Amino acid sequence: MPEYNKLVRDLVPQIIEKSGKNYETKILDDEDYITALGAKLGEEVEEYFAAENDQDRLEELADVLEVIHTLAYKDGTTMEEVEKIRQQKAEKRGGFKDKIFLVEVEDES
């Protein structure tokens, strides 16, 4: 039986069960859950950059967003609050749309 050892969406066990396959899962404690969410976020970001077309990239962005929603929930906040903070930061410091790449800044020594 192949081993996955990764966080999966809540309905995946039911989907596997309906397919008639055997599986094993466990419920993570909070520390392992946060670690697994971090790994899942990295996995989804890697999949975004590996995607070969716009539709696949969009699917991966949705997966990234799902992990971010879960992290916000785990931290006791909402996506509305996260969005509010994102907007405040964008107003104060800008976003990333202008493609500005900082090379260096003179040290004031």
Residue frames as qw, qx, qy, qz and C-alpha x, y, z in Angstrom:
[[0.000, 0.891, 0.455, 0.000, 0.00, 0.00, 0.00],
 [0.410, 0.513, -0.046, 0.752, 1.56, 3.37, -1.02],
 [0.392, -0.590, -0.421, 0.566, 2.36, 5.77, 1.82],
 [0.197, 0.797, 0.253, 0.513, 1.44, 9.44, 1.51],
 [0.532, -0.421, -0.357, 0.642, 2.09, 10.88, 4.99],
 [0.100, 0.142, 0.115, 0.978, 0.53, 14.23, 4.21],
 [0.270, 0.385, 0.484, -0.737, -2.44, 16.36, 5.17],
 [0.047, 0.270, 0.773, 0.573, -5.43, 15.80, 2.90],
 [0.375, -0.235, -0.115, -0.889, -8.77, 17.52, 2.46],
 [0.465, -0.134, 0.623, -0.614, -11.51, 16.45, 4.88],
 [0.835, 0.243, 0.150, -0.470, -13.53, 14.42, 2.35],
 [0.375, 0.539, -0.731, -0.184, -10.62, 12.44, 0.88],
 [0.220, -0.149, 0.937, -0.227, -11.14, 9.44, 3.21],
 [0.627, 0.380, 0.492, -0.470, -14.78, 9.18, 2.08],
 [0.576, 0.644, -0.320, -0.388, -13.72, 9.40, -1.56],
 [0.138, 0.434, -0.890, -0.016, -11.17, 6.61, -1.04],
 [0.415, 0.048, 0.821, -0.389, -13.75, 4.51, 0.82],
 [0.678, 0.502, 0.190, -0.503, -16.27, 4.88, -2.03],
 [0.479, 0.602, -0.579, -0.270, -13.61, 3.61, -4.42],
 [0.975, -0.108, -0.150, -0.125, -13.45, 0.39, -2.40],
 [0.584, 0.441, -0.510, 0.451, -9.83, 0.84, -1.33],
 [0.693, -0.576, -0.328, 0.284, -8.44, 0.39, 2.16],
 [0.256, 0.705, -0.183, 0.635, -6.68, 3.31, 3.83],
 [0.592, -0.461, -0.460, 0.475, -5.26, 4.47, 7.12],
 [0.060, 0.758, 0.007, 0.650, -5.56, 7.95, 8.61],
 [0.488, -0.383, -0.545, 0.564, -4.88, 9.61, 11.93],
 [0.092, -0.946, -0.228, -0.210, -5.94, 12.85, 13.57],
 [0.536, 0.354, -0.297, 0.706, -3.03, 15.20, 14.22],
 [0.387, -0.671, -0.380, 0.505, -2.36, 17.09, 17.43],
 [0.139, 0.967, 0.125, -0.172, -2.13, 20.89, 17.12],
 [0.291, -0.708, 0.483, 0.425, 1.66, 20.99, 16.76],
 [0.452, -0.003, 0.792, 0.410, 1.75, 18.35, 14.03],
 [0.367, 0.750, 0.550, -0.010, -1.27, 19.98, 12.37],
 [0.048, 0.937, -0.111, -0.327, 0.55, 23.31, 12.01],
 [0.341, -0.465, 0.695, 0.430, 3.63, 21.52, 10.67],
 [0.459, 0.301, 0.800, 0.241, 1.48, 19.60, 8.18],
 [0.288, 0.887, 0.327, -0.154, -0.27, 22.80, 7.07],
 [0.104, -0.812, 0.383, 0.428, 3.11, 24.39, 6.42],
 [0.383, -0.166, 0.822, 0.387, 4.16, 21.40, 4.35],
 [0.416, 0.589, 0.691, 0.052, 0.84, 21.46, 2.48],
 [0.158, 0.928, 0.048, -0.334, 1.25, 25.17, 1.71],
 [0.196, -0.606, 0.624, 0.453, 4.72, 24.51, 0.32],
 [0.435, 0.144, 0.856, 0.239, 3.40, 21.59, -1.74],
 [0.368, 0.767, 0.519, -0.081, 0.59, 23.66, -3.23],
 [0.048, 0.891, -0.207, -0.402, 2.93, 26.57, -4.05],
 [0.304, -0.360, 0.776, 0.420, 5.34, 24.17, -5.78],
 [0.429, 0.405, 0.795, 0.140, 2.44, 22.71, -7.75],
 [0.255, 0.893, 0.200, -0.313, 1.40, 26.23, -8.80],
 [0.014, -0.773, 0.471, 0.426, 4.86, 26.90, -10.25],
 [0.318, -0.150, 0.889, 0.295, 4.95, 23.49, -11.93],
 [0.540, 0.566, 0.551, -0.292, 1.51, 23.94, -13.54],
 [0.422, 0.004, 0.597, 0.682, 1.64, 23.99, -17.30],
 [0.016, 0.493, 0.536, 0.685, -1.43, 26.06, -18.13],
 [0.202, -0.359, 0.131, -0.902, -3.68, 28.80, -16.81],
 [0.761, -0.362, -0.279, -0.460, -6.43, 26.44, -15.63],
 [0.812, -0.137, -0.476, 0.308, -3.99, 24.28, -13.66],
 [0.285, 0.211, -0.346, 0.869, -2.42, 27.39, -12.10],
 [0.446, -0.401, -0.047, -0.799, -5.88, 28.60, -11.11],
 [0.854, -0.300, -0.401, -0.140, -6.65, 25.22, -9.49],
 [0.680, -0.021, -0.449, 0.579, -3.38, 25.38, -7.53],
 [0.004, -0.338, 0.194, -0.921, -4.05, 28.96, -6.42],
 [0.679, -0.425, -0.206, -0.561, -7.41, 27.75, -5.09],
 [0.854, -0.205, -0.433, 0.201, -5.56, 25.04, -3.13],
 [0.396, 0.184, -0.350, 0.829, -3.12, 27.62, -1.74],
 [0.311, -0.407, 0.014, -0.859, -6.06, 29.78, -0.72],
 [0.807, -0.374, -0.378, -0.257, -7.74, 26.82, 1.01],
 [0.714, -0.110, -0.448, 0.527, -4.65, 26.28, 3.14],
 [0.125, 0.260, -0.197, 0.937, -4.53, 30.00, 3.95],
 [0.575, -0.454, -0.217, -0.645, -8.20, 29.90, 4.97],
 [0.848, -0.307, -0.426, 0.069, -7.41, 26.98, 7.27],
 [0.530, 0.061, -0.370, 0.761, -4.41, 28.76, 8.80],
 [0.175, -0.389, 0.045, -0.903, -6.54, 31.84, 9.48],
 [0.752, -0.418, -0.307, -0.407, -9.22, 29.66, 11.09],
 [0.801, -0.151, -0.447, 0.368, -6.57, 27.87, 13.17],
 [0.334, 0.127, -0.283, 0.890, -5.29, 31.26, 14.36],
 [0.064, -0.592, -0.662, 0.456, -8.80, 32.26, 15.43],
 [0.108, 0.482, -0.080, -0.866, -9.36, 34.84, 12.73],
 [0.654, 0.573, 0.469, -0.157, -11.25, 35.18, 9.46],
 [0.570, 0.262, 0.419, 0.657, -10.27, 35.74, 5.87],
 [0.045, 0.917, 0.282, 0.280, -12.06, 39.07, 6.10],
 [0.465, -0.851, 0.134, 0.205, -9.57, 40.14, 8.78],
 [0.682, -0.159, 0.440, 0.562, -6.66, 38.81, 6.74],
 [0.404, 0.610, 0.444, 0.517, -7.94, 40.70, 3.69],
 [0.166, -0.974, -0.139, -0.061, -8.34, 43.89, 5.73],
 [0.566, -0.661, 0.303, 0.388, -4.71, 43.65, 6.88],
 [0.632, 0.171, 0.503, 0.564, -3.58, 42.85, 3.32],
 [0.229, 0.829, 0.353, 0.368, -5.34, 45.98, 2.05],
 [0.344, -0.931, 0.043, 0.117, -3.83, 48.14, 4.79],
 [0.643, -0.395, 0.422, 0.503, -0.34, 46.87, 3.96],
 [0.525, 0.440, 0.507, 0.524, -0.95, 47.43, 0.24],
 [0.035, 0.955, 0.221, 0.196, -2.04, 51.01, 0.90],
 [0.458, -0.846, 0.200, 0.186, 0.97, 51.65, 3.11],
 [0.446, -0.514, 0.621, 0.389, 3.69, 49.78, 1.19],
 [0.490, 0.459, -0.483, -0.562, 2.15, 48.80, -2.12],
 [0.954, 0.048, 0.233, -0.184, 1.69, 45.38, -3.65],
 [0.554, -0.343, 0.634, 0.417, 3.90, 43.41, -6.02],
 [0.653, 0.634, 0.412, -0.043, 2.33, 44.25, -9.38],
 [0.251, 0.931, -0.214, -0.156, 5.07, 46.63, -10.56],
 [0.942, 0.216, -0.115, 0.229, 7.69, 43.82, -10.64],
 [0.012, 0.882, -0.382, 0.275, 10.20, 45.84, -8.58],
 [0.928, -0.090, -0.245, 0.267, 13.26, 43.78, -7.63],
 [0.268, -0.931, 0.243, -0.052, 15.46, 45.42, -4.98],
 [0.790, 0.395, -0.362, 0.298, 19.13, 44.76, -5.70],
 [0.596, -0.137, -0.435, 0.661, 20.84, 46.63, -2.90],
 [0.203, -0.943, -0.176, -0.197, 20.62, 49.58, -0.53],
 [0.381, 0.565, -0.426, 0.595, 23.61, 51.65, 0.54],
 [0.644, -0.473, -0.501, 0.334, 24.58, 51.03, 4.14],
 [0.076, -0.938, -0.028, -0.338, 24.67, 54.21, 6.25],
 [0.819, -0.372, -0.131, 0.416, 27.93, 53.29, 8.00]]
